[in-house]
Amino acid sequence: MKNLFIYGGLLLSAVALSSCNQDFGDWASLQKNDQEATAAAYGLNFTGSGVDIDMNADKVQDSLDIIAVTSSNTNVANVIVKGVTVNGLVIPYALHGTTVRVATAQLDEIAKESLKSQKYEKRALNVTATTSAVLTSGEAVAISGSVTQNETPIKTPDVDAKGYFMLGNVNDNGWTPNKPVWLKETKDGSHIYTAAVKTTSDTNWFKFFGGSGYVGDGTTWDNVNPVAFGCATNGDASTFNYLSWKNVQTPTIQGAGTWIVTFNANTWTYTVSKPIMYMAGDANGWKQIDYLGSTDGDNFSGFMYLNNKGFKFSSEANWDGTNYGADFSTDTQAANISLPTGDADGYYKVDLTLSTKKMTFTPITVIGLVGDATPNGWPSDANPKGDAVMTYNVADRAWEISGVTLKSGELKFRANYAWDINWGGTTDNLTQSGANIKITEDGTYDIKLYAWADGFAKYEITKK
C-alpha cells in the first residue's frame, strides 16, 4: 500500500514563511531597483534536486525539494524567495533556507491542472522561483529563475477495447444497464469518444461505463459497476472535468436540451458542451475559429467570411475530431468544400444538416444599424433601406462603422435590409432575433459587430 501523507504543518509553515518574506521584502523595497535583473549578473543559481517523483511507487514521500536558490556574488547580502510557480500556476511551499519544498500531492494536483490531463506518462514540470536579491548597498533587485523537474501521475485504467457508454438521465434511457447510450470513437485509435445526448430536466445525473461491462440484454449492475467512471464530487456540474475511477461520484448536466458529451481516454477528462461545428479554410488561415451553432446536434447555422479557395467543417476546434469535406465526406483525403458555382468571395450565412447532407449558403451583402437610436430610425415602407451601413473588416473578422451619431433609444443589427437575419441581445451574447440594444447617451460612436453564430456573436461600442 502506498504511503502518502500531507502534513498540514507544511502548508502552515509555507504561509508563515511567506508572511515573513513579505515583511522583509517591504523593508528591502524602500530602495528597490525596478529593473528586472539577470541571474548571472548577480551570481544567482537556480538548481533542481533531480526530482523524478512517481506517484505509483510503493512509498511516496510526503514532500520534496523542487528548487534551490544560491548566490556566489559577494555584493548579494541575502536572497529572499517571493513566490513559486509550476507550469505557471502558484503552488504553496515551505522554505528551508532558500530551498523550496512542496507537498507531493500538491505538486501532482498542480501538474494535472496546468496540463488539463491525467495522462499516465512522465511529465516535465517548469518550476520558477521569483526572488529578491538584497544587495550590500541596500538595494533589492527582482530576479527569477527556472528548473525542470519530472513527475509521473497515478496510472490510469487501460483503454477499454469495447469503448464506453453512458447511463443516466439522458436520451430517456434512464439507469437501465442494458439500455446504454454508446459513445462513438471520433476516429479509429483516437481514444476520444463522443455522443449527442438529450436531457429534459434542470439537473440530469449520469455516469460513464467501460464497454466491457455490457453483455447484451443480460447486462446487470454487477457487470457495469466494476467499470464505472464519474467525478470526484457528487453532483458536479462542471463542463470540463477529470474522470474518477476510484470512489466514483455522479456528475450532472445542467439544463434541458441537446449536449455533446466527450470522454477522452488519453487525458482521462470529459467535457459537456452545446453542439458546435467549426469552419477552417483558406479565408481564416485554416484555423477552426468560425462557428456554427446547433440546438439538436444535427442542424447547424453560423456566419462567416468564405472565399473560393476551399474550406472544411470540423466537430472539434482542431483536426482531431470528425472533419467534413466535399459531399460531407469524412475521409482524411476528402476534397475541400467550394462555394456554389458563381458565388463570389464574401460573407455568408451557412446552414448545414448532417443527417440529410444538405448545405446552404446565403450571401450577406450588407449589415446595418436600425432603430430609433440611429440616424434614420426604424425601417418603414417609406424608408425600407435606412440602415446605417457597416463595412466588413476581413482582418478583424468584424463589421464596423465609425463616427455614427446615435441618440438615446434602441437599435439592432440586421442583414440585407431585411428582418430574416438580425442580431440583438447583450454586448457579449448576441442572438438571432434577440432583444433590442439600448443606447442611454446621445453621442458619436464607433461600433464593431462580430456577426457570428448564437453563443459567439458580440459587439463593441465606443463613445468618442
C-alpha positions in Angstrom: 0.0 0.0 0.0 1.3 3.5 -0.9 2.4 5.6 2.0 1.3 9.2 1.1 0.8 11.9 3.7 0.1 15.6 3.5 1.2 17.5 6.6 -0.9 20.5 7.4 2.1 21.9 9.2 4.0 22.1 5.9 1.4 24.3 4.3 1.1 26.4 7.5 4.8 26.9 7.6 4.6 28.0 3.9 2.1 30.7 4.8 4.1 31.8 7.8 7.3 32.0 5.9 5.6 33.8 3.1 4.4 36.4 5.6 7.9 36.8 7.0 9.3 37.2 3.5 6.8 39.9 2.7 7.7 41.9 5.8 11.4 41.7 4.8 10.5 42.5 1.2 8.6 45.6 2.2 11.7 46.8 4.0 14.0 46.0 1.2 11.8 47.6 -1.4 12.4 51.0 0.0 15.4 51.2 -2.3 14.1 48.7 -4.9 15.7 48.7 -8.3 12.7 48.1 -10.7 14.8 46.9 -13.5 14.4 43.1 -13.9 17.9 41.7 -13.3 19.5 38.7 -14.8 20.6 35.9 -12.5 24.1 35.8 -13.9 24.7 39.5 -13.2 24.2 38.8 -9.5 25.7 35.3 -9.3 22.3 33.7 -8.6 22.0 30.0 -9.3 18.6 28.2 -9.6 19.1 24.4 -9.2 16.8 21.4 -9.0 17.2 18.4 -6.9 16.8 15.9 -9.8 13.3 15.2 -8.8 11.7 12.3 -10.6 8.7 11.6 -8.4 6.5 8.6 -9.4 3.1 8.6 -7.7 2.9 4.9 -8.3 5.9 4.0 -6.1 5.3 1.7 -3.1 6.4 4.6 -0.9 5.8 8.2 -2.0 7.5 10.8 0.1 5.0 13.4 1.5 7.1 16.4 0.5 10.1 17.2 -1.7 12.6 19.9 -2.6 11.9 21.3 -6.1 14.2 24.3 -6.5 17.1 25.9 -4.5 18.5 29.4 -4.9 22.1 30.4 -4.0 24.3 33.3 -4.8 28.1 33.4 -5.3 28.3 37.2 -5.6 29.8 39.0 -2.6 27.6 42.0 -3.3 24.5 40.0 -2.5 23.8 40.1 1.2 20.6 37.9 1.1 18.3 36.2 -1.2 14.5 36.1 -0.5 12.2 33.7 -2.3 9.0 35.6 -3.0 6.9 33.1 -4.9 7.0 29.8 -6.7 5.0 28.6 -9.7 4.8 25.2 -11.5 3.9 25.5 -15.2 2.7 29.0 -14.5 0.4 28.1 -11.5 1.1 29.2 -8.0 1.9 26.4 -5.5 2.1 26.6 -1.7 5.6 25.9 -0.4 7.8 25.9 2.7 11.4 27.2 2.9 14.5 25.5 4.3 16.9 28.4 3.9 16.5 29.2 0.2 15.5 25.7 -0.8 11.8 25.3 -1.7 9.8 22.3 -0.5 6.3 21.4 -1.6 3.8 18.8 -0.7 4.0 15.9 -3.2 0.2 15.7 -3.6 0.1 19.5 -4.3 2.7 19.1 -7.0 0.7 16.3 -8.6 -2.5 18.4 -8.5 -0.8 21.4 -10.0 0.7 19.2 -12.8 -2.8 17.9 -13.6 -4.4 21.4 -13.6 -1.7 23.0 -15.6 -1.8 20.3 -18.3 -5.5 19.6 -18.0 -4.6 16.0 -18.2 -4.3 12.9 -16.0 -2.4 11.0 -18.8 -0.1 8.3 -17.4 3.3 9.4 -18.6 6.3 11.1 -17.1 5.8 14.9 -17.5 8.3 17.6 -17.3 7.3 20.5 -15.0 8.7 24.0 -15.3 9.4 25.3 -11.7 10.0 29.0 -11.5 11.1 30.9 -8.3 10.7 34.7 -8.1 13.3 36.2 -5.7 14.6 39.4 -4.3 18.3 39.7 -4.2 19.2 42.2 -1.4 22.5 43.9 -2.1 25.0 45.1 0.4 24.2 48.6 -0.8 20.6 48.2 0.5 19.0 47.9 -2.9 16.7 44.9 -3.8 16.5 43.5 -7.3 13.9 41.1 -8.6 15.3 38.0 -10.2 13.5 34.9 -11.5 14.9 31.5 -12.5 13.6 28.1 -13.5 14.4 24.5 -13.4 12.7 21.4 -14.8 11.5 18.6 -12.6 9.8 15.3 -13.6 6.6 13.7 -12.2 4.6 10.7 -13.1 0.9 10.6 -12.0 -1.1 7.6 -10.8 -1.6 5.1 -13.5 -4.9 5.4 -15.3 -7.1 2.4 -16.3 -6.3 0.8 -19.6 -8.4 1.9 -22.5 -11.5 -0.3 -22.8 -11.2 -2.1 -26.2 -15.0 -2.2 -26.4 -15.4 1.5 -26.0 -17.6 3.4 -23.5 -21.3 4.2 -22.8 -23.4 6.3 -20.5 -26.3 5.6 -18.2 -28.4 8.2 -16.5 -31.0 10.9 -17.2 -30.1 11.1 -20.9 -32.0 10.1 -24.1 -34.8 8.8 -21.9 -32.8 5.6 -21.3 -32.7 6.1 -17.6 -30.4 3.9 -15.5 -31.3 0.6 -17.1 -27.9 -1.2 -17.5 -28.9 -3.0 -20.7 -30.1 0.2 -22.5 -26.9 2.3 -22.7 -26.1 5.4 -24.7 -23.0 4.4 -26.6 -20.3 6.9 -27.3 -18.7 6.8 -30.8 -14.9 7.0 -31.2 -14.1 10.1 -33.2 -11.7 8.2 -35.4 -10.1 4.7 -35.1 -7.4 4.7 -32.5 -8.1 8.3 -31.2 -9.4 7.0 -27.8 -11.7 10.0 -27.8 -15.4 9.1 -27.6 -18.4 11.3 -28.1 -22.2 11.3 -28.1 -25.0 13.8 -28.6 -27.5 13.3 -25.8 -30.8 14.9 -24.9 -31.9 16.0 -21.4 -35.3 17.1 -20.2 -34.7 18.2 -16.6 -32.9 21.1 -14.9 -30.4 18.6 -13.3 -29.5 15.4 -15.1 -27.3 12.7 -13.4 -25.1 10.3 -15.4 -22.1 8.1 -15.3 -19.7 6.6 -17.8 -19.0 2.8 -18.1 -16.5 0.7 -19.9 -17.9 -1.3 -22.9 -16.5 -4.5 -21.4 -19.3 -4.3 -18.8 -22.0 -4.6 -21.5 -23.1 -8.2 -22.1 -26.3 -7.6 -24.1 -29.8 -8.0 -22.6 -28.3 -9.8 -19.7 -26.3 -6.8 -18.5 -26.8 -6.1 -14.8 -25.3 -3.7 -12.2 -22.9 -6.5 -11.3 -21.5 -6.2 -14.8 -21.2 -2.4 -15.1 -20.3 -1.3 -11.6 -16.7 -2.6 -11.8 -16.1 -0.4 -14.9 -17.9 2.7 -13.8 -16.3 6.2 -14.2 -17.5 9.5 -12.8 -16.2 12.5 -11.0 -14.7 13.2 -7.5 -17.6 15.3 -6.1 -21.2 14.1 -6.2 -23.4 16.3 -8.4 -20.5 18.1 -10.0 -21.9 20.1 -12.9 -18.5 21.2 -14.4 -18.5 21.3 -18.2 -14.8 20.2 -18.1 -13.8 17.7 -15.5 -11.4 14.9 -14.6 -12.6 11.3 -14.7 -12.6 9.3 -11.4 -12.2 5.6 -11.4 -11.9 5.3 -7.6 -14.6 6.5 -5.2 -16.7 7.2 -8.3 -19.2 10.0 -7.8 -22.0 11.0 -10.1 -21.7 14.1 -12.3 -24.6 16.1 -13.7 -25.6 18.0 -16.8 -27.5 21.2 -16.0 -30.5 22.1 -18.2 -32.7 20.6 -20.8 -31.6 20.4 -24.4 -29.1 18.7 -26.6 -25.5 18.3 -25.5 -22.2 16.9 -26.8 -20.5 14.7 -24.2 -16.9 13.7 -24.9 -14.9 11.1 -23.0 -11.2 11.4 -23.6 -9.4 8.2 -22.6 -6.0 9.8 -23.4 -6.2 12.6 -20.8 -8.9 11.0 -18.6 -11.1 14.0 -18.8 -14.6 14.6 -20.1 -16.5 17.6 -21.4 -20.1 18.6 -21.8 -20.9 21.3 -24.3 -23.6 22.6 -26.7 -23.3 21.2 -30.2 -20.8 23.3 -32.3 -19.3 22.9 -35.7 -16.2 24.8 -36.8 -15.1 26.1 -40.2 -11.5 26.1 -41.2 -10.4 27.2 -44.7 -8.2 29.5 -46.7 -10.2 32.5 -45.7 -9.3 32.2 -42.0 -5.9 30.6 -42.3 -7.2 27.1 -41.9 -7.9 27.6 -38.3 -11.1 26.4 -36.5 -12.1 30.0 -35.5 -15.5 30.3 -37.2 -18.5 28.7 -35.6 -21.8 27.1 -36.4 -24.2 26.5 -33.5 -27.0 23.9 -33.1 -29.9 23.1 -30.8 -30.2 19.5 -31.8 -26.7 18.3 -32.9 -27.9 17.8 -36.5 -28.8 21.2 -37.9 -26.1 23.8 -37.6 -26.0 27.5 -38.5 -23.4 30.2 -38.5 -22.0 33.3 -40.2 -18.5 33.7 -41.7 -16.4 35.1 -44.5 -15.6 32.5 -47.2 -13.6 32.5 -50.4 -13.3 30.2 -53.4 -10.0 28.6 -52.2 -11.6 25.8 -50.2 -12.7 25.1 -46.6 -13.9 22.2 -44.4 -16.1 21.8 -41.3 -14.9 20.2 -38.1 -16.6 18.8 -35.0 -13.6 19.9 -32.8 -11.6 23.1 -32.6 -8.7 21.2 -34.2 -8.4 18.4 -36.7 -8.7 15.6 -34.0 -12.5 15.2 -34.4 -14.7 14.4 -37.4 -13.9 16.6 -40.4 -16.3 17.1 -43.3 -15.1 17.8 -46.8 -16.8 17.9 -50.1 -20.1 15.9 -50.2 -19.8 15.6 -46.4 -17.0 13.1 -46.8 -15.2 12.3 -43.5 -12.3 10.7 -45.3 -8.9 12.2 -44.3 -8.2 12.7 -48.0 -11.6 14.3 -48.8 -11.6 17.2 -51.2 -12.2 20.7 -49.8 -15.7 22.3 -50.0 -16.2 25.0 -52.5 -18.7 27.8 -52.7 -21.6 27.1 -55.1 -20.7 27.9 -58.7 -21.0 31.7 -59.4 -20.8 32.7 -55.7 -18.0 35.2 -55.0 -15.8 35.6 -52.0 -17.8 37.3 -49.2 -19.7 37.0 -46.0 -22.3 34.1 -45.8 -24.9 32.6 -43.5 -24.1 28.9 -43.6 -26.7 26.2 -42.8 -25.9 22.5 -42.8 -27.8 19.4 -41.8 -25.7 16.3 -41.1 -28.5 13.7 -41.5 -29.5 14.8 -44.9 -26.1 16.1 -46.0 -27.5 19.4 -47.1 -25.6 22.6 -47.1 -27.0 26.1 -47.9 -25.0 29.4 -48.4 -26.9 32.7 -48.1 -24.8 35.8 -49.1 -24.7 38.6 -46.6 -24.2 41.7 -48.8 -24.8 44.3 -46.1 -25.3 44.6 -42.4 -26.6 47.8 -40.9 -27.9 49.5 -37.7 -31.6 50.2 -37.4 -33.7 51.7 -34.6 -34.9 54.9 -33.0 -31.3 55.4 -31.7 -29.9 55.5 -35.3 -29.9 58.4 -37.7 -32.8 57.1 -39.8 -34.9 55.3 -37.2 -36.7 52.0 -37.7 -37.3 50.9 -41.3 -40.7 51.7 -42.7 -42.5 51.4 -46.1 -41.4 54.9 -46.8 -37.8 54.2 -45.8 -37.1 50.5 -46.1 -33.4 50.8 -46.5 -32.5 53.5 -44.0 -29.9 51.3 -42.2 -26.7 52.8 -41.1 -24.5 50.6 -43.2 -21.4 48.9 -41.8 -18.3 47.7 -43.6 -16.7 44.3 -43.3 -13.1 44.2 -42.0 -11.5 41.0 -43.2 -8.5 41.2 -40.9 -10.6 41.7 -37.8 -13.4 39.4 -38.9 -15.8 42.1 -37.9 -18.4 44.5 -39.3 -17.7 48.1 -38.3 -18.9 51.6 -38.5 -17.0 54.7 -37.3 -18.4 58.1 -36.2 -22.1 57.2 -36.3 -24.3 59.6 -34.5 -26.7 57.9 -32.0 -29.2 59.2 -29.6 -30.9 57.7 -26.5 -33.0 54.9 -27.7 -32.8 51.3 -29.1 -31.2 49.6 -32.0 -30.5 46.3 -33.7 -28.2 44.9 -36.3 -29.8 43.3 -39.4 -28.6 41.9 -42.8 -29.6 42.5 -46.4 -32.1 45.3 -45.5 -34.5 42.6 -44.1 -35.5 41.0 -40.8 -34.9 37.4 -41.8 -31.4 37.8 -40.2 -31.0 40.1 -37.3 -28.9 40.3 -34.1 -29.9 41.6 -30.7 -29.1 41.0 -27.0 -26.2 42.0 -24.8 -22.7 43.0 -25.6 -21.2 39.6 -25.2 -24.2 37.5 -26.2 -26.0 38.4 -29.4 -28.5 36.0 -30.8 -30.8 35.9 -33.8 -33.9 38.0 -33.1 -32.5 38.9 -29.7 -33.7 41.8 -27.6 -33.2 45.4 -28.7 -29.9 47.1 -27.7 -30.3 50.2 -25.5 -28.3 53.4 -26.1 -28.5 55.6 -23.0 -26.5 58.6 -24.1 -26.5 60.8 -27.2 -23.2 61.0 -28.9 -20.9 59.8 -31.7 -19.9 56.2 -31.6 -17.6 53.6 -33.2 -19.1 50.1 -33.3 -17.8 46.7 -34.2 -20.1 43.7 -34.8 -18.8 40.1 -34.7 -21.7 38.6 -36.6 -21.2 35.0 -35.6 -23.4 32.1 -34.5 -25.6 32.3 -31.5 -23.5 31.9 -28.4 -20.5 33.6 -30.1 -21.8 36.8 -31.7 -20.9 40.0 -29.8 -20.4 43.7 -30.4 -18.1 46.5 -29.1 -19.3 50.1 -28.8 -17.1 53.1 -28.0 -18.3 56.6 -27.4 -16.0 59.2 -28.9 
